[in-house]
Every structure is written in C-alpha cells, then in structure tokens.
Amino acid sequence: MIKPDAKKGGVLQFGTEVIASKDGSMSGLLGASPGASTAAPIMINVLERCFPGKAEQWGPKLEEIVPSYGMKLSDRPREAKASQKRTAKVLGLSAKR
C-alpha cells in the first residue's frame, strides 16, 4: 500500500497495519492478510486502539490469555524461551527431533 508521508508525498509500505478512527468506533486491517502468527497481536492492537479506556481493566485477563502480553520478547530471551516452551506444551509438540 502507499501511505501518505509529509516529506515524500507517499511511501510504499509492505505488511499489515491496523488503522482506527480517533474515537475508536471503527477499525480496519490494511495490507497483507494476516496469518496465524500475526492474527493475535493484530486483534490485541485493535482492542487497545478502539477501547483505550479499557486496556488497563482488561490487562489481567489479556495476560491470562497471552502470558507475554505487554512484553517485547525479542528483548527478553528468558521469557521468549518460556513462551516457546508453553506453546509447544499446549500444542503437543515434542522438543525432540
């Protein structure tokens, strides 16, 4: 998609982006259609953008559903490893090959 840019007029952008109206009453997904790896973070982004007053209230439930909610796992290797281990257990994946 081509995204407006004040300096360049427009910038070609790849990937997926969530947009939402200022009041949060409408949102949309632009770009590539999301796959399983992006669907959950995109939905969390929609919830946070469209219901900003509820994010803090919903935080504990979101953390229960997504234990890494609010973390940037790429900066936290220990938590990333724990998340991978939890995911493998839930999906019944074996660590042995």
DSSP file (Angstrom, degrees, kcal/mol; ACC not computed):
  #  RESIDUE AA STRUCTURE BP1 BP2  ACC     N-H-->O    O-->H-N    N-H-->O    O-->H-N    TCO  KAPPA ALPHA  PHI   PSI    X-CA   Y-CA   Z-CA
    1    1 A M              0   0    0      0, 0.0    12,-3.2     0, 0.0     2,-0.6   0.000 360.0 360.0 360.0 159.4    0.0    0.0    0.0
    2    2 A I  E     -A   12   0A   0     10,-0.2    10,-0.2     8,-0.0    12,-0.0  -0.929 360.0-160.9-106.6 120.6    1.1    3.6   -0.4
    3    3 A K  E     -A   11   0A   0      8,-3.0     8,-2.6    -2,-0.6     0, 0.0  -0.837  25.6-106.0-104.4 135.1    1.0    5.5    2.9
    4    4 A P  E     -A   10   0A   0      0, 0.0     2,-0.4     0, 0.0     6,-0.3  -0.281  37.0-172.6 -59.0 142.0    0.9    9.3    3.0
    5    5 A D  E  >  -A    9   0A   0      4,-0.9     4,-2.3     1,-0.1     0, 0.0  -0.989  24.0-143.6-140.5 128.4    4.1   11.0    4.0
    6    6 A A  T  4 S+     0   0    0     -2,-0.4    -1,-0.1     1,-0.2     4,-0.0   0.838 101.5  36.1 -61.2 -35.4    4.6   14.7    4.7
    7    7 A K  T  4 S+     0   0    0      1,-0.1    -1,-0.2     2,-0.0    -2,-0.0   0.865 130.1  27.7 -87.3 -38.8    8.1   14.8    3.2
    8    8 A K  T  4 S-     0   0    0      1,-0.1     2,-0.9     3,-0.0    -2,-0.2   0.519  94.1-127.3-104.8  -7.5    7.9   12.3    0.3
    9    9 A G  E  < S+A    5   0A   0     -4,-2.3    -4,-0.9     2,-0.0     2,-0.3  -0.296  84.9   8.9  89.3 -50.8    4.2   12.6   -0.6
   10   10 A G  E     -A    4   0A   0     -2,-0.9     2,-0.4    -6,-0.3    -8,-0.0  -0.968  63.2-153.4-160.8 146.7    3.8    8.8   -0.3
   11   11 A V  E     -A    3   0A   0     -8,-2.6    -8,-3.0    -2,-0.3     2,-0.4  -0.987  22.7-125.2-127.4 131.1    5.8    5.8    0.9
   12   12 A L  E     -A    2   0A   0     -2,-0.4     2,-0.4   -10,-0.2   -10,-0.2  -0.612  35.5-172.1 -73.6 128.2    5.4    2.2   -0.4
   13   13 A Q        -     0   0    0    -12,-3.2     2,-0.3    -2,-0.4    -2,-0.0  -0.975  11.7-160.0-129.5 137.9    4.8    0.0    2.6
   14   14 A F        +     0   0    0     -2,-0.4     2,-0.2     2,-0.1    17,-0.0  -0.760  51.8  37.9-109.5 159.4    4.6   -3.8    2.9
   15   15 A G  S    S-     0   0    0     -2,-0.3    17,-1.7     2,-0.0     2,-0.4  -0.632  90.7 -48.2 104.5-161.4    3.0   -5.8    5.7
   16   16 A T  E     -B   31   0B   0     15,-0.3     2,-0.4    -2,-0.2    15,-0.2  -0.910  46.5-176.9-119.5 140.2   -0.1   -5.4    7.7
   17   17 A E  E     -B   30   0B   0     13,-2.4    13,-3.1    -2,-0.4     2,-0.5  -1.000  18.6-141.5-140.6 138.7   -1.3   -2.4    9.6
   18   18 A V  E     -B   29   0B   0     -2,-0.4     2,-0.4    11,-0.2    11,-0.2  -0.841  20.8-171.6 -94.7 131.3   -4.3   -1.7   11.8
   19   19 A I  E     -B   28   0B   0      9,-2.6     9,-2.6    -2,-0.5     2,-0.3  -0.923   4.2-178.5-118.9 151.2   -6.0    1.7   11.4
   20   20 A A  E     -B   27   0B   0     -2,-0.4     7,-0.2     7,-0.2     2,-0.0  -0.996  30.5-106.3-147.4 148.8   -8.7    3.1   13.7
   21   21 A S    >   -     0   0    0      5,-2.7     3,-1.7    -2,-0.3     5,-0.1  -0.333  40.9-107.2 -67.8 158.1  -10.8    6.2   13.9
   22   22 A K  T 3  S+     0   0    0      1,-0.3    -1,-0.1     2,-0.1     0, 0.0   0.853 121.4  47.4 -57.0 -36.6   -9.9    8.7   16.6
   23   23 A D  T 3  S-     0   0    0      1,-0.0    -1,-0.3    28,-0.0    -2,-0.0   0.493 109.6-123.5 -86.6  -1.2  -12.9    7.7   18.6
   24   24 A G  S <  S+     0   0    0     -3,-1.7    -2,-0.1     2,-0.2     3,-0.1   0.590  76.6 122.0  75.8   9.8  -12.3    4.0   18.2
   25   25 A S  S    S+     0   0    0      1,-0.2     2,-0.3    26,-0.0    -1,-0.1   0.669  75.3  29.7 -81.1 -14.5  -15.7    3.3   16.7
   26   26 A M        +     0   0    0     -5,-0.1    -5,-2.7     2,-0.0     2,-0.3  -0.999  64.1 172.9-145.3 140.6  -14.2    1.9   13.5
   27   27 A S  E     -B   20   0B   0     -2,-0.3     2,-0.3    -7,-0.2    -7,-0.2  -0.947   5.8-171.2-141.1 164.0  -11.1    0.0   12.7
   28   28 A G  E     -B   19   0B   0     -9,-2.6    -9,-2.6    -2,-0.3     2,-0.5  -0.982  21.6-127.4-152.8 162.0   -9.7   -1.8    9.7
   29   29 A L  E     -B   18   0B   0     -2,-0.3     2,-0.3   -11,-0.2   -11,-0.2  -0.966  28.2-170.3-116.3 122.3   -6.8   -4.0    8.6
   30   30 A L  E     +B   17   0B   0    -13,-3.1   -13,-2.4    -2,-0.5     2,-0.3  -0.837  44.4  14.3-113.6 149.7   -4.8   -2.9    5.6
   31   31 A G  E    S+B   16   0B   0     -2,-0.3   -15,-0.3   -15,-0.2   -17,-0.1  -0.643 103.9  17.3  99.1-149.4   -2.2   -4.8    3.7
   32   32 A A  S    S-     0   0    0    -17,-1.7   -15,-0.1    -2,-0.3     3,-0.1  -0.269  84.6-103.8 -62.1 143.8   -1.3   -8.4    3.6
   33   33 A S        -     0   0    0      1,-0.1    -1,-0.1   -17,-0.1     2,-0.1  -0.508  44.8-108.9 -70.2 137.1   -3.9  -10.7    5.0
   34   34 A P        -     0   0    0      0, 0.0     2,-0.2     0, 0.0    -1,-0.1  -0.362  30.3-157.5 -72.3 142.9   -2.9  -11.9    8.5
   35   35 A G    >>  -     0   0    0     -2,-0.1     4,-1.8    -3,-0.1     3,-1.2  -0.400  43.8 -79.9-101.8-174.0   -1.7  -15.4    9.1
   36   36 A A  H 3> S+     0   0    0      1,-0.3     4,-0.6     2,-0.2    -1,-0.0   0.831 127.0  58.1 -59.6 -34.0   -1.7  -17.3   12.4
   37   37 A S  H 34 S+     0   0    0      1,-0.2    -1,-0.3     2,-0.1     0, 0.0   0.728 117.8  30.5 -72.6 -19.9    1.5  -15.6   13.6
   38   38 A T  H <> S+     0   0    0     -3,-1.2     4,-2.1     2,-0.1     5,-0.2   0.591  97.0  84.1-112.3 -13.4    0.0  -12.1   13.3
   39   39 A A  H  X S+     0   0    0     -4,-1.8     4,-2.2     1,-0.2     5,-0.2   0.906  92.4  46.4 -61.5 -45.6   -3.7  -12.6   14.0
   40   40 A A  H  X S+     0   0    0     -4,-0.6     4,-2.3     2,-0.2     5,-0.2   0.951 114.3  45.3 -66.5 -49.5   -3.5  -12.5   17.8
   41   41 A P  H  > S+     0   0    0      0, 0.0     4,-2.1     0, 0.0    -1,-0.2   0.868 112.7  52.9 -63.8 -31.8   -1.2   -9.4   18.1
   42   42 A I  H  X S+     0   0    0     -4,-2.1     4,-2.2     2,-0.2    -2,-0.2   0.930 109.3  48.2 -66.3 -43.6   -3.3   -7.6   15.5
   43   43 A M  H  X S+     0   0    0     -4,-2.2     4,-2.5     2,-0.2    -1,-0.2   0.895 111.0  50.6 -65.2 -38.9   -6.5   -8.3   17.5
   44   44 A I  H  X S+     0   0    0     -4,-2.3     4,-2.6     2,-0.2    -1,-0.2   0.905 109.2  52.3 -63.4 -40.1   -4.8   -7.1   20.7
   45   45 A N  H  X S+     0   0    0     -4,-2.1     4,-2.3     2,-0.2     5,-0.2   0.907 108.9  49.9 -61.1 -42.3   -3.8   -3.9   18.8
   46   46 A V  H  X S+     0   0    0     -4,-2.2     4,-2.8     2,-0.2     5,-0.3   0.933 111.1  49.2 -62.0 -46.1   -7.4   -3.4   17.7
   47   47 A L  H  X S+     0   0    0     -4,-2.5     4,-1.8     1,-0.2    -2,-0.2   0.925 113.1  46.7 -59.6 -45.2   -8.6   -3.8   21.3
   48   48 A E  H  < S+     0   0    0     -4,-2.6    -1,-0.2     1,-0.2    -2,-0.2   0.882 117.5  42.4 -66.2 -38.4   -6.1   -1.3   22.6
   49   49 A R  H  < S+     0   0    0     -4,-2.3    -2,-0.2    -5,-0.2    -1,-0.2   0.865 120.6  39.6 -78.1 -36.6   -6.8    1.3   19.9
   50   50 A C  H  < S+     0   0    0     -4,-2.8    -2,-0.2     1,-0.2    -3,-0.2   0.685 127.1  32.4 -89.1 -18.1  -10.5    1.0   19.9
   51   51 A F    >X  +     0   0    0     -4,-1.8     3,-1.8    -5,-0.3     4,-0.9  -0.418  67.4 155.9-132.8  58.8  -11.0    0.7   23.6
   52   52 A P  T 34 S+     0   0    0      0, 0.0     4,-0.4     0, 0.0     3,-0.4   0.815  73.9  56.1 -60.3 -31.7   -8.2    2.7   25.2
   53   53 A G  T 34 S+     0   0    0      1,-0.2     4,-0.3     2,-0.1    -5,-0.1   0.655 108.9  47.8 -73.3 -14.3  -10.1    3.3   28.4
   54   54 A K  T <> S+     0   0    0     -3,-1.8     4,-3.0    -7,-0.2     5,-0.3   0.602  84.1  90.0-100.2 -14.3  -10.5   -0.5   28.9
   55   55 A A  H  X S+     0   0    0     -4,-0.9     4,-1.1    -3,-0.4    -2,-0.1   0.888  91.2  44.8 -54.1 -46.1   -6.9   -1.6   28.3
   56   56 A E  H  4 S+     0   0    0     -4,-0.4     3,-0.3     1,-0.2    -1,-0.2   0.912 115.1  48.3 -65.5 -42.0   -5.8   -1.3   31.9
   57   57 A Q  H  4 S+     0   0    0     -4,-0.3     4,-0.3     1,-0.2    -2,-0.2   0.892 116.2  43.3 -63.8 -40.6   -9.0   -3.0   33.1
   58   58 A W  H  X S+     0   0    0     -4,-3.0     4,-2.6     1,-0.2     3,-0.4   0.591  88.7  96.2 -82.6 -11.2   -8.6   -5.9   30.6
   59   59 A G  H  X S+     0   0    0     -4,-1.1     4,-2.7    -3,-0.3     5,-0.2   0.878  81.1  49.5 -48.9 -51.9   -4.9   -6.2   31.2
   60   60 A P  H  > S+     0   0    0      0, 0.0     4,-1.7     0, 0.0    -1,-0.2   0.892 113.7  46.3 -59.1 -39.6   -5.1   -9.1   33.8
   61   61 A K  H  > S+     0   0    0     -3,-0.4     4,-2.2    -4,-0.3    -2,-0.2   0.908 112.5  50.0 -68.7 -41.0   -7.4  -11.1   31.6
   62   62 A L  H  X S+     0   0    0     -4,-2.6     4,-3.6     1,-0.2     7,-0.2   0.892 110.0  51.1 -63.5 -38.6   -5.2  -10.5   28.5
   63   63 A E  H  < S+     0   0    0     -4,-2.7    -1,-0.2    -5,-0.2    -2,-0.2   0.845 109.1  51.8 -65.8 -33.3   -2.1  -11.6   30.5
   64   64 A E  H  < S+     0   0    0     -4,-1.7    -2,-0.2    -5,-0.2    -1,-0.2   0.915 117.4  37.8 -67.2 -42.5   -4.0  -14.7   31.5
   65   65 A I  H  < S+     0   0    0     -4,-2.2    -2,-0.2     1,-0.3    -3,-0.2   0.903 133.2  25.8 -74.2 -42.9   -4.8  -15.5   27.8
   66   66 A V  S >< S-     0   0    0     -4,-3.6     3,-2.8    -5,-0.2    -1,-0.3  -0.857  71.0-166.5-124.7  91.8   -1.5  -14.3   26.5
   67   67 A P  T 3  S+     0   0    0      0, 0.0    -1,-0.1     0, 0.0    -4,-0.1   0.734  89.1  53.3 -55.0 -24.1    1.2  -14.6   29.2
   68   68 A S  T >  S+     0   0    0      2,-0.1     3,-2.4     3,-0.0     5,-0.1   0.297  77.5 141.6 -93.7  11.2    3.6  -12.4   27.2
   69   69 A Y  T <  S+     0   0    0     -3,-2.8     3,-0.1     1,-0.3    -6,-0.0  -0.286  72.9  14.7 -55.1 130.3    1.1   -9.6   26.8
   70   70 A G  T 3  S+     0   0    0      1,-0.3     2,-0.3    -7,-0.0    -1,-0.3   0.377 105.1 110.1  86.3  -4.1    2.9   -6.3   27.1
   71   71 A M    <   -     0   0    0     -3,-2.4     2,-0.9     8,-0.0    -1,-0.3  -0.775  64.6-140.5-103.9 148.5    6.4   -7.7   26.7
   72   72 A K    >   -     0   0    0     -2,-0.3     3,-2.2     1,-0.1     4,-0.3  -0.863  19.8-167.9-102.0  95.0    8.7   -7.4   23.8
   73   73 A L  G >  S+     0   0    0     -2,-0.9     3,-1.2     1,-0.3     7,-0.3   0.732  79.5  69.0 -61.9 -23.7   10.0  -10.9   23.7
   74   74 A S  G 3  S+     0   0    0      1,-0.3    -1,-0.3    -3,-0.1    -2,-0.0   0.729 104.9  43.8 -67.2 -18.9   12.8  -10.1   21.3
   75   75 A D  G <  S+     0   0    0     -3,-2.2    -1,-0.3     1,-0.2    -2,-0.2   0.415 112.0  56.6 -99.6  -1.1   14.4   -8.1   24.2
   76   76 A R    <>  +     0   0    0     -3,-1.2     4,-2.4    -4,-0.3     3,-0.2  -0.679  58.9 175.7-134.4  78.9   13.7  -10.8   26.8
   77   77 A P  H  > S+     0   0    0      0, 0.0     4,-2.4     0, 0.0     5,-0.2   0.831  80.2  53.8 -57.0 -36.9   15.3  -14.1   25.8
   78   78 A R  H  > S+     0   0    0      1,-0.2     4,-2.1     2,-0.2     5,-0.1   0.938 112.5  43.3 -64.3 -46.1   14.4  -15.9   29.0
   79   79 A E  H  > S+     0   0    0     -3,-0.2     4,-2.4     2,-0.2    -1,-0.2   0.859 112.0  54.9 -67.6 -35.2   10.7  -15.0   28.7
   80   80 A A  H  X S+     0   0    0     -4,-2.4     4,-2.4    -7,-0.3    -2,-0.2   0.924 108.8  47.7 -62.8 -44.2   10.8  -15.9   24.9
   81   81 A K  H  X S+     0   0    0     -4,-2.4     4,-2.2     1,-0.2    -2,-0.2   0.915 112.0  49.6 -63.1 -43.2   12.2  -19.3   25.7
   82   82 A A  H  X S+     0   0    0     -4,-2.1     4,-2.5     1,-0.2    -1,-0.2   0.889 110.4  51.2 -62.8 -39.2    9.5  -19.9   28.4
   83   83 A S  H  X S+     0   0    0     -4,-2.4     4,-2.6     2,-0.2    -2,-0.2   0.912 109.8  49.1 -64.3 -43.2    6.8  -18.7   25.9
   84   84 A Q  H  X S+     0   0    0     -4,-2.4     4,-2.5     2,-0.2    -2,-0.2   0.898 111.6  49.7 -62.3 -40.2    8.1  -21.2   23.3
   85   85 A K  H  X S+     0   0    0     -4,-2.2     4,-2.1     2,-0.2    -2,-0.2   0.924 111.8  47.7 -65.6 -44.7    8.1  -24.0   25.8
   86   86 A R  H  X S+     0   0    0     -4,-2.5     4,-2.7     2,-0.2     5,-0.2   0.924 112.6  49.6 -60.0 -45.6    4.5  -23.2   26.9
   87   87 A T  H  X S+     0   0    0     -4,-2.6     4,-2.5     1,-0.2    -2,-0.2   0.920 109.7  50.2 -61.8 -45.3    3.3  -23.0   23.3
   88   88 A A  H  X>S+     0   0    0     -4,-2.5     5,-3.0     1,-0.2     4,-0.6   0.895 112.2  48.7 -60.5 -40.6    4.9  -26.4   22.5
   89   89 A K  H ><5S+     0   0    0     -4,-2.1     3,-0.8     3,-0.2    -2,-0.2   0.941 112.2  47.1 -65.1 -47.6    3.2  -28.0   25.5
   90   90 A V  H 3<5S+     0   0    0     -4,-2.7    -2,-0.2     1,-0.2    -1,-0.2   0.883 116.7  44.0 -62.0 -38.7   -0.2  -26.5   24.7
   91   91 A L  H 3<5S-     0   0    0     -4,-2.5    -1,-0.2    -5,-0.2    -2,-0.2   0.494 111.7-120.0 -85.6  -3.1    0.1  -27.6   21.0
   92   92 A G  T <<5 +     0   0    0     -3,-0.8     2,-0.4    -4,-0.6    -3,-0.2   0.832  56.8 157.7  69.8  32.2    1.5  -31.1   22.0
   93   93 A L      < -     0   0    0     -5,-3.0     2,-0.3    -6,-0.2    -1,-0.2  -0.712  37.6-130.9 -91.4 140.1    4.8  -30.5   20.1
   94   94 A S        -     0   0    0     -2,-0.4    -5,-0.0     2,-0.1    -1,-0.0  -0.704   2.1-149.4 -90.3 140.0    7.8  -32.5   21.1
   95   95 A A  S    S+     0   0    0     -2,-0.3     2,-0.2     2,-0.0    -1,-0.1   0.707  78.6  84.7 -77.0 -20.4   11.1  -30.8   21.7
   96   96 A K              0   0    0      1,-0.1    -2,-0.1    -3,-0.0     0, 0.0  -0.570 360.0 360.0 -84.4 146.8   12.9  -33.9   20.5
   97   97 A R              0   0    0     -2,-0.2    -1,-0.1     0, 0.0    -2,-0.0   0.339 360.0 360.0-127.0 360.0   13.5  -34.4   16.8
